[in-house]
Structure formats: C-alpha cells, structure tokens
Amino acid sequence: MLDDFRQNSAVMWLTLKQKGILFISLLVAFELVFVAALLMQLDKAEKDALYEASVKDIYVHTQAIARGFYTAHEKQWAYNNSLTPKAEADLHGTLDKILADLDYLKAHCRSTDQQKKLAELDDATRALIQKIYKWNEKIKKAPEMEQPLVVIDSNEDVRLPKRHVQDLAIEFLKAQQEEMNSLAPAQDAFQKNMQLIIVCGLVANIVLACGLSLFLTKDIADRLNVILRNSRALRAGGELAKEMRGTDEIILLDKSFHAMAKQIKEHERLRRSYIAVFREDLAAPLHDVLSNIDALKASPTDFKDAKAEKMLTMAQKNIKRLVGIVDDLTESNSIAPPEIKLAPDSVLVSDIVERSMDAVKAFAEEKGISVRSEFEESQFVADGDKLIQVMVNFLSNAVKFSPKGESVLLKGEPISTSDGQPMLKFSVIDRGRGIPEHARQSIFEKFQQVEAADGKRGTGTGLGLNICKQIVERHCGRIGVDSELGKGSTFWILVPTESRISPEYLANSSAGASVSMTAAALDKELR
C-alpha cells in the first residue's frame, strides 16, 4: 500500500530536497498548531483567572454590604439610645460605606442578572437610608420628652424595609457564593485539558516525525536497493529491473545507470563480435598450421631427422598452447567472471620447465638475454599446459624488462607449508627494473600494468597476469611477486602436489575425468 502511494502520489515527482522541505514543513505546521492550542488554553486560563478575581472581589464587597447592614443596625440602636453627635457620625459613616460598596459593585458587575439584582438592592438600600436620615432629623427636632416615642415610631417604620434590604443582600450574597463554588471545577477542567493537549501533542508529534522519517528513509532505501540489485545483475549479465518513475536525484541516478548499462551491453556486443573476428582470424590459421605439422609428423621418417622431429613436436605443443590461450583470452574479456576449465594429468617438473624455456628461447636470444633453469625432479597432478602458460608469461615479462646481457632463472622446487602440506614452487627471477610496492597486488588484476619511473608502460592488454592468477587459483594455489626497485623481481606460484581442483573447474575431457579430485578447502596458508 505504501509502494502504491509512492508510485501514484505527487510526492514521487519531487526532488529529495523538496521532499525534505515538505516533510519539515509538515512538522513545523503541526508544531504551530500545537503551540496555537496551548496559547488558546493559556489565554482562556488568563481570562478565567481575571474572572475568578472579579467574582472574588464582588463576593468580598457583597459580604461587606451584608455586614454593613448589621453594623448599621447596631449603630442605629446606639444612636437612638444616646442621641450623641458621635453616635450619629458613626451611623452615617457605616451607611456611607454601604453606599460606596454598592457603587463599586454597580461599576464591576457585568452579568445582566447580577446588575438586575444589584439595582433592586441599591434602590431598596438608598430608600431605607433616606428613611433613616429623615427619622433621625425628626428625633433631633422632637422635644426631649417625646424623643423616646419618635424612636419607637422610627424603629417600627424602618423594620420592614430593613428586613427587605437584608433579604436582598443575603440573596445576592448566596448567588455570589454559588458562582465562587463553580470556579473550582472549572480549574480542574482546565488542568485536565492542558494535560490532554500536551500528551496528545507529544504523541502526535512523535508519531508524525517517525512516520515521515520512515516514509522518507524507506523510500530512499528501497530505491537504492533497486539500483544495488541492478548493479549486481549488470555484473552477472542478468536482466535489470525496469526504470523507476519520478524526478528526484535517485530517479536521475537510476536513469543514468540504465543508460550506462545499455551502453555497456552495446559495447559488450560489439566487443564480442570483434573478439569473434579476432579468434577466427588467429585461431583458424593456427589450426591450419597445426594440421600441417601433424601431417609432417605422420609422414615417413626418411624425410626428417631427430632434430626435425623434436622441432616439429615443440611446434605442435606450442601451437596447441597458443590455441588454448586464444580461447582463454576470449573468455577472460567477458563481463561475466571467466570460467577457465582444467584438464589435470600427471606431469613432471622437468616437462614444465623445459617446455616453458623452449617457448621463449627465440625471444630471449633476440633480446640478448640468457634463460637458465634450476629444478628438482618431481611428479604431480595438474594441467601442465595451463602451468606452462603461466611460466611462459612470467619468462616473457622477465626477458622483456631485463637489461641486455642479463640472465633469467626459472626454478622448480618442492616445499612444505607451515602445517606440513607438500607444495611445488615455481619461480622466475630476473634482474629488471623491479615493481613498486603499491603495485605488487594490482598487477594481477585485469588491465593493470606497472608504469616505470620513466613513465613508460609495457605493451599488451594487461590481461596476462590476470589469466595466470586465475589458472593458479583454479589449481587451489597461490601466486605472488617479490621485488625490489632497481634490483629485479621474482614471480612465483605455489601449487599442491596432489590435485585439489573442484569438479566445476574440470574440462570435459577424458584426462580430466580420469583423475581423482578432492573438494577440500585451501589450508590456512594458501588462503
């Protein structure tokens, strides 16, 4: 489902940079929404706090009014009993305080219901206070003997209005008390809302960040894996996955890879056609010459002496070896890993050494180089023609890079590895220019040649040593070089005295089938 979304959505047409910006923008947008929700809650909390302070303030003033009526009643009783100016001043002060609290409430009450109740309380209070003031004036003006009667009349006249005002004040106070009691649940609800918003915001933020990261990384990783599989398929000569759709950098890389693969396959097709022509032009004449030599060898012995017989035999073997080299070169130039097949048989060290030296004798004489040998005779199982190919390559390179008048030594000797395994070591020692240390491993790879200090390279394709390496490794052996600049080089191989060639590398021949093979792994030293 995720793959379908990627293939069908507009996201696939964005570059990686644009996708990154888009995903970051989504995260930022979510963070802004989250912050906005928090700010809204904080603003509501601030308003609720102001409202709570207002309710408490109104409640306090309402309590002051209720207490003021009881205080005014006491002051009125004290004044009626004493009729002193001080008692009158205390009464007026209490009444003025009640009126001031009423004015404050009228200025700060916002609720319509509150204002309506407060207006009723204010009218009743002011009417009562006016009535008290009038009776107090009557009491002061009445004769002293009649003042107790006037006080009684005043008390009777203000009794009902006073009770009504007190009832209104108590009712208003109860309303404020109920509003005060409703504030606590509102605060609890606010705290719960804040906790819910924070928890939900954090969870959603984590889920969104992980989801976007997973989407982006999986999208990139999946497509990079496709390119990786394509590279392996190209190396193995298999079919590539179809081109991906989109416009980002990975898609461009995939398109470039497919274009490169198409070009490589076209070049491979052309290369194979050129090699086919090359093989036909080189192998066919060699086969003709070999046929003529076979015919000469089969002719009556009267036409040739022992020396001619030996030369014909040598020519026959060398031409067979050249035909094999052409076949190996054709396989080694393929994109797929070469499969050099071996035909192992029982061979002698002397046969390997002598045939190798005979193959380069003429070339060495032309260069003014002498080739000599040192060996201990031994018999072992291997593909003799392939090992001769390796030795001829070593000898040819040694002659090519040795100064005129020098000599090249070919050695063959049995040795034992550190764990006692019997091996045969073949070495070619020259006194040439030597090989730099950094190049002593790379020269055995394809198309690698050593550049001399004068900047010159040897002629050739750089495939010879690579083919030698493959031949030796097919024998479960080792190949290497020891060298010192300016003093010469020693190219060597180690091969087992008993064949360890895996059946998959055996040529389809009677010689190969007749030899008993083992699939034992290389010992520690050979690895």
Secondary structure in CASP SS format (residue, H / E / C, confidence):
PFRMAT SS
TARGET T0000
AUTHOR 0000-0000-0000
METHOD secondary structure of the structure
MODEL  1
M C 1.00
L H 1.00
D H 1.00
D H 1.00
F H 1.00
R H 1.00
Q H 1.00
N H 1.00
S C 1.00
A H 1.00
V H 1.00
M H 1.00
W H 1.00
L C 1.00
T C 1.00
L H 1.00
K H 1.00
Q H 1.00
K H 1.00
G H 1.00
I H 1.00
L H 1.00
F H 1.00
I H 1.00
S H 1.00
L H 1.00
L H 1.00
V H 1.00
A H 1.00
F H 1.00
E H 1.00
L H 1.00
V H 1.00
F H 1.00
V H 1.00
A H 1.00
A H 1.00
L H 1.00
L H 1.00
M H 1.00
Q H 1.00
L H 1.00
D H 1.00
K H 1.00
A H 1.00
E H 1.00
K H 1.00
D H 1.00
A H 1.00
L H 1.00
Y H 1.00
E H 1.00
A H 1.00
S H 1.00
V H 1.00
K H 1.00
D H 1.00
I H 1.00
Y H 1.00
V H 1.00
H H 1.00
T H 1.00
Q H 1.00
A H 1.00
I H 1.00
A H 1.00
R H 1.00
G H 1.00
F H 1.00
Y H 1.00
T H 1.00
A H 1.00
H H 1.00
E H 1.00
K H 1.00
Q H 1.00
W H 1.00
A H 1.00
Y H 1.00
N H 1.00
N H 1.00
S H 1.00
L C 1.00
T C 1.00
P H 1.00
K H 1.00
A H 1.00
E H 1.00
A H 1.00
D H 1.00
L H 1.00
H H 1.00
G H 1.00
T H 1.00
L H 1.00
D H 1.00
K H 1.00
I H 1.00
L H 1.00
A H 1.00
D H 1.00
L H 1.00
D H 1.00
Y H 1.00
L H 1.00
K H 1.00
A H 1.00
H H 1.00
C C 1.00
R C 1.00
S C 1.00
T H 1.00
D H 1.00
Q H 1.00
Q H 1.00
K H 1.00
K H 1.00
L H 1.00
A H 1.00
E H 1.00
L H 1.00
D H 1.00
D H 1.00
A H 1.00
T H 1.00
R H 1.00
A H 1.00
L H 1.00
I H 1.00
Q H 1.00
K H 1.00
I H 1.00
Y H 1.00
K H 1.00
W H 1.00
N H 1.00
E H 1.00
K H 1.00
I H 1.00
K H 1.00
K H 1.00
A C 1.00
P C 1.00
E C 1.00
M C 1.00
E C 1.00
Q H 1.00
P H 1.00
L H 1.00
V H 1.00
V H 1.00
I H 1.00
D H 1.00
S H 1.00
N H 1.00
E H 1.00
D H 1.00
V H 1.00
R H 1.00
L H 1.00
P H 1.00
K H 1.00
R H 1.00
H H 1.00
V H 1.00
Q H 1.00
D H 1.00
L H 1.00
A H 1.00
I H 1.00
E H 1.00
F H 1.00
L H 1.00
K H 1.00
A H 1.00
Q H 1.00
Q H 1.00
E H 1.00
E H 1.00
M H 1.00
N H 1.00
S C 1.00
L H 1.00
A H 1.00
P H 1.00
A H 1.00
Q H 1.00
D H 1.00
A H 1.00
F H 1.00
Q H 1.00
K H 1.00
N H 1.00
M H 1.00
Q H 1.00
L H 1.00
I H 1.00
I H 1.00
V H 1.00
C H 1.00
G H 1.00
L H 1.00
V H 1.00
A H 1.00
N H 1.00
I H 1.00
V H 1.00
L H 1.00
A H 1.00
C H 1.00
G H 1.00
L H 1.00
S H 1.00
L H 1.00
F H 1.00
L H 1.00
T H 1.00
K H 1.00
D H 1.00
I H 1.00
A H 1.00
D H 1.00
R H 1.00
L H 1.00
N H 1.00
V H 1.00
I H 1.00
L H 1.00
R H 1.00
N H 1.00
S H 1.00
R H 1.00
A H 1.00
L H 1.00
R H 1.00
A H 1.00
G C 1.00
G C 1.00
E C 1.00
L C 1.00
A C 1.00
K C 1.00
E C 1.00
M C 1.00
R C 1.00
G C 1.00
T C 1.00
D C 1.00
E H 1.00
I H 1.00
I H 1.00
L H 1.00
L H 1.00
D H 1.00
K H 1.00
S H 1.00
F H 1.00
H H 1.00
A H 1.00
M H 1.00
A H 1.00
K H 1.00
Q H 1.00
I H 1.00
K H 1.00
E H 1.00
H H 1.00
E H 1.00
R H 1.00
L H 1.00
R H 1.00
R H 1.00
S H 1.00
Y H 1.00
I H 1.00
A H 1.00
V H 1.00
F H 1.00
R H 1.00
E H 1.00
D H 1.00
L H 1.00
A H 1.00
A H 1.00
P H 1.00
L H 1.00
H H 1.00
D H 1.00
V H 1.00
L H 1.00
S H 1.00
N H 1.00
I H 1.00
D H 1.00
A H 1.00
L H 1.00
K H 1.00
A H 1.00
S C 1.00
P C 1.00
T H 1.00
D H 1.00
F H 1.00
K C 1.00
D C 1.00
A H 1.00
K H 1.00
A H 1.00
E H 1.00
K H 1.00
M H 1.00
L H 1.00
T H 1.00
M H 1.00
A H 1.00
Q H 1.00
K H 1.00
N H 1.00
I H 1.00
K H 1.00
R H 1.00
L H 1.00
V H 1.00
G H 1.00
I H 1.00
V H 1.00
D H 1.00
D H 1.00
L H 1.00
T H 1.00
E H 1.00
S H 1.00
N C 1.00
S C 1.00
I C 1.00
A C 1.00
P C 1.00
P C 1.00
E C 1.00
I C 1.00
K C 1.00
L E 1.00
A C 1.00
P C 1.00
D E 1.00
S E 1.00
V E 1.00
L E 1.00
V H 1.00
S H 1.00
D H 1.00
I H 1.00
V H 1.00
E H 1.00
R H 1.00
S H 1.00
M H 1.00
D H 1.00
A H 1.00
V H 1.00
K H 1.00
A H 1.00
F H 1.00
A H 1.00
E H 1.00
E H 1.00
K H 1.00
G C 1.00
I C 1.00
S E 1.00
V E 1.00
R E 1.00
S E 1.00
E E 1.00
F E 1.00
E C 1.00
E C 1.00
S C 1.00
Q E 1.00
F E 1.00
V E 1.00
A E 1.00
D C 1.00
G H 1.00
D H 1.00
K H 1.00
L H 1.00
I H 1.00
Q H 1.00
V H 1.00
M H 1.00
V H 1.00
N H 1.00
F H 1.00
L H 1.00
S H 1.00
N H 1.00
A H 1.00
V H 1.00
K H 1.00
F C 1.00
S C 1.00
P C 1.00
K C 1.00
G C 1.00
E C 1.00
S E 1.00
V E 1.00
L E 1.00
L E 1.00
K E 1.00
G E 1.00
E E 1.00
P E 1.00
I E 1.00
S E 1.00
T C 1.00
S C 1.00
D C 1.00
G C 1.00
Q C 1.00
P E 1.00
M E 1.00
L E 1.00
K E 1.00
F E 1.00
S E 1.00
V E 1.00
I E 1.00
D C 1.00
R C 1.00
G C 1.00
R C 1.00
G C 1.00
I C 1.00
P C 1.00
E H 1.00
H H 1.00
A H 1.00
R C 1.00
Q C 1.00
S H 1.00
I H 1.00
F H 1.00
E C 1.00
K C 1.00
F C 1.00
Q C 1.00
Q C 1.00
V C 1.00
E C 1.00
A C 1.00
A C 1.00
D C 1.00
G C 1.00
K C 1.00
R C 1.00
G C 1.00
T C 1.00
G C 1.00
T C 1.00
G C 1.00
L C 1.00
G H 1.00
L H 1.00
N H 1.00
I H 1.00
C H 1.00
K H 1.00
Q H 1.00
I H 1.00
V H 1.00
E H 1.00
R H 1.00
H C 1.00
C C 1.00
G C 1.00
R E 1.00
I E 1.00
G E 1.00
V E 1.00
D E 1.00
S E 1.00
E E 1.00
L C 1.00
G C 1.00
K C 1.00
G E 1.00
S E 1.00
T E 1.00
F E 1.00
W E 1.00
I E 1.00
L E 1.00
V E 1.00
P E 1.00
T C 1.00
E C 1.00
S C 1.00
R C 1.00
I C 1.00
S C 1.00
P H 1.00
E H 1.00
Y H 1.00
L E 1.00
A C 1.00
N C 1.00
S C 1.00
S H 1.00
A H 1.00
G H 1.00
A H 1.00
S C 1.00
V C 1.00
S C 1.00
M C 1.00
T C 1.00
A C 1.00
A C 1.00
A C 1.00
L C 1.00
D C 1.00
K C 1.00
E C 1.00
L C 1.00
R C 1.00
END
